[in-house]
């Protein structure tokens, strides 16, 4: 049993391996047809694809965690959920942190069931994502799994997301002043402080049990959010295929730091990798080619982010 919660472990890994988070949002269509055809089903091909990419990235130490988006696996039915479970197990066995992007949040009893489902059993993970917009009582059932004896589990709470429509809700002004997202950010910070002082094992931790999702696409928000929530570790989507720049992500990596997610830019790196042009054209790509392209893209992204951070 570790005396560090999983958010603390992730923060330390981000400093050791760099801040890149590789998103395993793996759609079967991302896999070349000649490789898919070698497996008995699309989910089986996805699992092999995931494992090959995980192995290369872990070996290169180019990322601190993997984020597994459950929707892609749900869309493949029961076999897809088995692949989801096996992917999480494979990530956790690798020594890196597994983040399950599930965005759950509901009334107390239902949230308690969600917590059991994703912090224990077949779908056990290290950290999940939570949607807080049914109210802060929806967060509480997840916190009991943050205890050391429960595995020190963590959660990233949606704060300032990377999609254009985030302004519809997150940027709404409150009558008492400030933005709605600030109420969420303040609650995340409060939970972090509460646990730091109420759990003796976590007194010396440098970030809270809960982190915040803050997109790298909202440049106007990056600096003030980073300065306002200095001790909150961020999960930073939007970098890469969604158009978020490394300089925005680098701003969000200041203070307590964060993990910057890239999914399609790494999973589909083979489509643009100049070293694979011949194999692409001839339809002779191999799984190790895909993994090598993902590894090159991962190392590029890591260095891109670290270079942007160094230039701040």
N, C-alpha and C positions, 0 to 999 in steps of 0.2 A: 504493500500500500504506500503510495507516494504522499509526501507531505506538501505537495504542490498540486493546485488544481489545474485542470487541462488548459485553461486560458493562459496561465502562467507558463506552462510547458510550451505552448504554442509561441508565446512571446519570445521565449529563450531560443526556440528552434529558428524563429525568423531572424534572430541576430546571428545565429550560427551558420545557417544555410542560405540566408537571404530571404526576402519577403514574399517570394512568389508562391501563390496557391494555384495548383493545377486543377481546373474544373473538369470532372469526369461526367460531363453532360452528354453522354455518348449515345448518339442516334445511329441506328444501323446504316443509315444512308451515308454516314461519314466513312464507312469502310469500303475500300475498293471491291468491286464485284468479284474479281478473281479470288480475293481472300475470303469473302463471305461464302463463296461456293464451297470452300474446303470444310465448312462446319455444318452440322446437322440442322442448325436453326440460327436465326438472326441473333437471339439472346446468347447462344453459345459463342458466336463470333464476337459479340460485344465483350464478353468476359475475357476471351483470349486477348483482344485488343487492349482492354484496360490493363490486364496483368503485364503485357509487354511494355506498355508505356510506364507503368508504375516502376517496374524493375529498372529501366534505364534512368529514370529521373532520380530514384533513390540512390543508385550507384554513383550518379554525377553530383549528388548533393546540391541540386539546382533549385529545390523547392522545400518549403517547410511543412506543407500540408496538401491534402487533396480534398476537394469539395465535390460531393456526389449529389447531383440534383435528382431527387426521387422521381420527378415527373417522367423522365425519359424511360425509367425502368417500369413504372406503373403502366405506361403506354404499351409495353410488351407483354402485359398480362402476368399470369402466375409464374411463368418461367423467367420473366423479366425481374420479378421481385426476388427470385432465388439468386439471380445474377447481382442484384443490388446487395443482398446479404453477403454473398461471396466477395464482392468487391470491397465492402467495408472491412471484412475480416482480413483481406489481403493487405489493405492499407495499414490497418492497425498492427498487423504482424511485422510490417516493414520498419516500424519505429517512428514513422511520421504520424501526424495528427489527422484523423478522419473527421471531416465536417459533413453532416447530413443536411442538405438544403431542403428542408421540409416545410418551412414557414407555417408552423402550426400556431394555434391560439384560439381558445374557446373557454366556455364556462368551467369552473373549478374541477368538477368530476371528469369532464371530458379531457381537459388538459392533463389531469392526473393519469388518465389512460394513455394519452399521447406520450407522456414522459416515460411511463413503463415500457411502452412499445419501442421507444427509440434509445432508451438508456439501459435496457436489459433485453435479454432474449435474442431472437434471430436477427434483429435489426440494430443491435447495440452499436453505438457510435461514441465518439468522444465529445463532440460539440454539435449542437443543432442550430437552426435558425428559427426565430419566433416572430410572428406578426402580433404587435401589441394593441391593435386598434379596436379590440373589444373591451379594453380596459386593463389596468395593471394587475387586477386580481387573476387574470389569465396567466401571468408570469410566475406566480408563487408556487404552483405545484411542481414546476421544474427545478426550483432551487434546492429542494431536499436532496436531490441527486448530486449536488455539488459538495456534499460532505465527503471527507476523505474515505470513509468506510463505504461510501456509495460509488466511489470511482472518480470523485472530483469533476463531475461533468460540467460542461459550460454551455452557453448559448449566445448567439449573436442576435440582437434585437433590431428589427428594421427601424432605421432612424432617418436617413436621407438617401434614398435609393437612386439607382442610376437611370431609371426610365423617365422619359419626358413627362409622363402623367403624374409624377410624384408631386408636382405643384398643386394638383387638385386637392390633396389632403395634407401632405406633410408641411407645406408652406402656408397653410391657412393661418391668419392672424387671430389671436385670442383677444377677447374683450379686455382682459386684465393686462394685456401687453405681451409681446413676444410671439413666437410661432408655435404651432402645435408640435412640431418636431422637437422643440426645446423642452416641452413637458416630458417627452419620451426620453430625451437625453439626460435630463435631470434625474429621472427615475432609475435609469441604468446606473448612473453615478452613485445614487443613494444606495442601491442594492450592493454595489461594490464596496462602499464604505462600511455598510452594516456587517457584511460578511468578514471584512478584514478585521474588525474589532470583536465580533461575536464568536469567531472560530479561531482558537489559539494557533492552530496549524498554519493559518493564512495571514498571521500578523505581519510577516515580512514580505508578502507578495507585492509585486510592483504593478499589478493591474487587477481589475476586479474579475469575479467569476463570470459576469456577463460582459460581452463586448457589444459593439454597435456596427450595423451595416451602413457604410457611408460611400456612396458612389464616386468614382473618379471622373464623372461627367459634369459635375456641378462646380465649376472653378470658383464661382463667386462665393460658394459656401465653404470651400475647403479650409482656408486659413482660420476663419473665426470658429468653426466647429472643432478644429484641431486644438486651438488655444482654449476653448471653453471646456472641453472634456479631455484634459491633459492625461488623466490616468486611465482612460478607457481605451482598450485595444480595439482596433477597427478591422472589419472585413471589408475590403475595398473592391467591389465589382466595377465593371465598365471599362477597364483597361484593355486595349487591344481591339478586338472585333467590334466592340460597342463604341469605339471612338475616343475613349478616355485617354488623355495624354499622360506620359510618364511624369511630367512636371507636376500635374495635379495630384497624382498618386504619391509622389515624393513629399509633397506638403502634408498629406494625410499620414505619412509614415513618421512624422516628427513626434516628439514627446513619448507617449506609451507605445507608439508604433502600430503596425498592422500587417495584414496579409493581403496581397494584391492578387485578385483572381484573374486568370486567363483560361478560357475554355476552348472555344473553337480555334483560336490562334495557335494552340498547341495540338489539339486533337486532329486538326485538319492541316497541319503544317506540311504534310506530304504533297498537298495539292500545288504548292508554290515552291517547294524545295528544288533548287536548281540541280542538285546532285542526283535527283531522281527523275529528271526529264526523260531519259531514255526508257526507263522501266515503266513510267506512266504511259508513254506513247505506245509501248509494245504490250501493255497489259500484263506485265510480269512482276509487278510489285510483290514483295514478300512482307510478312509481318515484321520482321526485323528492320526492314526499310522504313516502315511506318514509325516504329519506335525510335529509330535513329533520327528521323526528321523531327519528331516530337522533342527528343533530347536536345537537338540543336536549337529549336525554337525556345525551349525552356531556358537554356543557358543564355541565349540572346536576351530574353525578357528579364532574367535576373540581373544581367549586367546593365541593361537599359535602365532599370529601376534604381540600381545602386549608383549608377552614374548620375542620374537625375537628382538623387538624394544628396550626393556629394557636392553638387553644384548649387545647392540652396544657399 
